[in-house]
């Protein structure tokens, strides 16, 4: 019994010595392995948080006696990290030490040899760590919450970078400061002003902030400025606890007409007055752009495959099923292209296919079947664009792509002389708003369906669809778009003659006749693939491209036409106000009568696919089963799953 009382007394004494201690940081304390990551290619990795000048003035005279860090792996050189406090990430630390990693994904405590006293004169203060870790491990970890500007940093390729906009949230770094009075601290998070909105549609323009203080926020006002108009939204009866985020819909933004709106949100009157410890980060501003109400976007799905790949037939089915699922739930069109790369090169492999291995995590060690969507990575799935085939992940990549802004509308017009096989192509790009980068390219692919050839686990008569057959720009990456002025149309034209056969350009004379790993595998006639005009399409797209970092690539919009046909996306037309939807905007009806596909309306193209992804004759009487029917009616693409009994 005496021992029990002694234990309680000791605990109370320990509590008393820390009664005035305050933990300062930005991350929610729930630790999730899914939010581990690394940046750049160097083995040196690190994270840091920043305290602003205003917060440091409020903490003047207080001391930091220890800090805590969470790391994603213990596999560092020496099993340690180097902790520091500094007034600049480029200068020498004012305090530093070595911390042994006893366990990953849990707090590691660094007790300063000498507590650091905040003077209040510091312009900013950084608390962080670095460590040297093998490339196969992820040292960094965040809380996965909303990004906040200027508060979280990571070490990347020899320099410290702000992780704002990377979707990581806040670093698990905390400092212990003695004798701090409770305070609220609003820090605006990444709002969705730059999201994709269509004029006239319901929208959720929202702002969000983090309570980085030590006491709950009960009320606040949001002063909303749109152009010259200022309004105030009042919020009360709240309990926004420390480390919690709060989102709210921004009112007063007119969405009836197309165009740009400059929006600013200021958080004021926190807890009924001027109680925020640092009001300098209470502002969020940006531009909201409303696209034409009939804006169209296509999502580009690029698969990687090979004739010798035994798992690829099943991979093709999974990709097709994911595309069909997404098309049924999204308004976006989905365009598929299949690159014969990633596994062993085969008779369909083009030299450009080999170039696109750039989008793998390691271009020297690739795999198939694989897929990427709009050439953009989804951080919740992978840091790299190309992923392994998994139905749910492909669907998520497509849905992720559907959240991005298309920026441009496209017009792809072709004229085909079937006798001479001459094809005239006109590709036009119309930017709607300012592009996020000047390094924008376009490209035009030639794609062919219904190629019958061997496939491992598919037999000798396997139907290869959506096969990439080369670029019309004669460049793997395309051509630079020099002028991206919003509203100004960029036009590119080219005339080519479609050859009777396309030689798979990967198989050069040296590879066919010379010596080397693949030499002698094929003869010239085996890699000369016959072209069938009715089975060929053009796929054109506009994309951001960074040849130094494959995570900084994204296809903004794409379009597809059969040879000799044309397609102009609806958003390419003149900008109009939204005053209602006409009957022409209603979807056409697709039905089946006596095994025949019927499409009501002005139909210019019908394609029918079975559930294996193989294209079948749209004019034939279909046998019993489920089919996917895609049609272009009145210049718009529609799709529907139909049952033939």
Secondary structure, 3 states (H helix, E strand, C coil): CHHHHHHHHHHHHHHHHCCCEEEEECCCCCCCHHHEECCCCCCEEEEEEEEEHHHHHHCCCCEEEEEEEECCCCCEHHHEEEEEEECCCCCCCCEEEEEECCCCCCEEEEEEEEEEECCCCCCEEEEEEEEEECCCCCCEEECCCCCECCCEEEEECCEEEECCCCCCCCECEEEEEECCCCCECEEEECCCCCCCEECCCCCCCEEEEEECCCCCECCEEEEEEECCEEEEEEECCCCECCCCEEEEECCCCCCCCCEEEEEEEEEECECCEECECCHHHCEEEEEEEEECCCCCCEEEEEEECCCCCCCHHHHHHHHHHHHHHHHHHCCCEEEEEEECCCCCCCCCCCHHHHHHHHHCCCCCCCCCCEEEECCCCCCCCCCCCCEECCHHHHHHHHHHHCCCCCCEEEEEEEEEECCCCEEEEEEEEEECCCCCCCCEEEEEEEEECCEEEEECCCEEEEEECCEEEEECCCCCCCEECCCCCCCCEEEEEEEEECCCEEECCCCCHHHHHCCCCCCCCCCHHHHEEECCHHHEEEEEEEEECCCCCCCCCEEEEEEEEECCCCEECHHHCCCCCCCCCCHHHCCCCEEEECCEEEECCCEEEEEEEECCCCEECCCCCCCCEEEEEEEEECCEEEEEEEEEC
